Amino acid sequence: MSERSLIPIDQAALIAQTRALVQMAKAEDLGRGDLTSSLLGDPGIGVFRLINKEPGVFAGRELAETIVAEYASDIELSWQADGVDGGEFGSDHMSLIELAGPVNSILTLERVLLNFLQRLSGIATKTRRFVHAVQGTGAIILDTRKTTPGWRHLEKYAVRCGGGQNHRMGLHDAVLIKDNHLASQPTGQTSAVVFDMLNRVGSIDPPPQFIEVEADTLDQVRQLFSIVGIDVVLLDNFSLTELREAVGLRESLNLQDKVKLEASGGVNLDSVGDIAKTGVDYISVGALTHSATAVDLSLERIG
C-alpha cells in the first residue's frame, strides 16, 4: 500500500446508507404528519435557498438529492457556485443550493436536510483545518473508526470532502494488529507473535487491503521492521523525539519505500504540525469525526 487513497468510498454503499438514515430520520421527525404545515392549506410552489451562517467547508452535494427524494419527487435542486463538496465559504449568507417545489414539502424536509448537511460540513471543516496544519510536510491526515454508529460511510465521505483520506472502513477490509491483540503475549515476543499471525493472512479471501501493526515502544518498532509483509507501523502515543527516532531507524534500514509510518494518539490542531514535521507518512485523527461541530446552515424562502 503506497497511498491510502487506494481505499475508495463505495458510492453505492454511501447512497444506500444515506437512504436508510433519512428514512429513519423522516419517521422520527414526521410521525403522524407535519401538523404546522398542514394548517397552511396549499401555499403552492416556492423557492428556498440554503445559506451558511459561519465560515466552513461544504459536504453533502452527493447526498442532498437522495435526502430530498425521500420526501418528494417534484423538488428541483439548483447548485450554486459555492455548493460544491470541499468548497470553502468564508463569509456569511453565501447561497449554496436553491430548492424549488411545493412549499409544504420543502418545509417538511427542511430540518432533516439541514441536520445531515450541517453534520457533514462540520466534519469537512474540521478535516480541512488539520490538512492545512500539515501542508508542505507530505503527511496525510487519516480518519479512524471513531464514527457515529450507522453514519460511517457518510462521515468518511465528509473527511474526503475536507481533504483527508480514509483509514480502513471497518474490521472487514484490512488487518490492524493492535496492543490488545498482543496483550497476553510475553514481553519481547512481538515479532514472533506478529509473524505467526501474518502466516495466516493467506487464508483470508479476498485478501486485506493492507496490513498494519501497532507499536508502543521503539523496541517494538525495531522488531516489526524485521518482518516482511507489514505495510504500515502504527506509532501509538509516541513523543516527537520517539517519532523522529522511528523515522530515522526506518531510513537507516532503507525501508521508507516499503513500510509506512502512522502517528496516532492525542493528536490535536496544536500538535499535528510538529508531528507531521517528524517525517511520518500518516497521522490518524479520531477527532475528525467524534468531535466535529456542525456548521451553522439555514434554509430561507426567497420566492
Steps between C-alpha positions, in 0.01 A plus 500: 500500500659825391212742549184480709314651205497143366210438740209659313160596629243240395252731328217250496545430871516873572167566327336192654608601850379856440160376384462275804598778740263749338213255524565465874538874543181566306299255709642648819424858397177464305313245709128538413563805283627858488226660708618858453537488122159333471346820636632696201268326259669499160744793474614385156852510363788682664873551472737464795874534527748330730745748651789482744504706818868448576818410306560136416547227240196352329425127484182330387445582136516134401234417759257793493289369213466162672382676817248718318369211288386318816250783553391603150580436136402847376761712677775638278847566639716765334857502620670834545868578450590445864297183550770258396641217708822627652427861409579758765262780590662781691218749545145478629189453290661347193245313290588130480183342357163619378198274543185557295180306553190461715543722805351250742738225386805722538391616844453138606844386389684814613631386837611153395684639197672757718593242762681289242676786320603679819651185651688403184623855439623514859716192442630638170581832669691339787688275259604797286652670805717196566596473133605866494702450820723234335523666159845473347615208718378214283302346787147377425214550744294183558171436674429208736216264591386748768187582303135540592338153487317464169668807349841359407471526121365854526756624749792350310364662183499835685864447600584463131312822427724672754817374333579208729528135408326193636646234724338156487121504472460233768637178639427326172730665247844525662712336769598725791676312781476719810639484851189324631555220250850454641430575868508137614830428327841494675698825506754513219313250285317753282675401177443126553130543573444738208694272266277211604185705438623615159554139398121461520422803281510282190182329615302827473304525175489763359832614648508805730562841349804545721671360810581732789649430843498728803818569695513653848879522528803551278611146584176370350560716192842338455344156527226582247748637246650151484174346376421491128138568407409786733380801304463748786634530854269696731695712749259535789545797735868544410674821603642725228849372581383139472323571171819649356699200622254260338525690171880499526509129572288429195732708283809328638347168390398647162136402557333834420362366172373178662358591840293808578483659844178623655486720812195477722379593846405835648547690175357852494538817295773630729713187469431365152742733318797395715401134465494536121849656498647183654468330162213259564283416201157495661336662801170350612261731683192365676381855569415551132180306558445460873550869588391694192259789559218548250527799269208740539290490181153637439221468245319821410216568260579738216202455270 
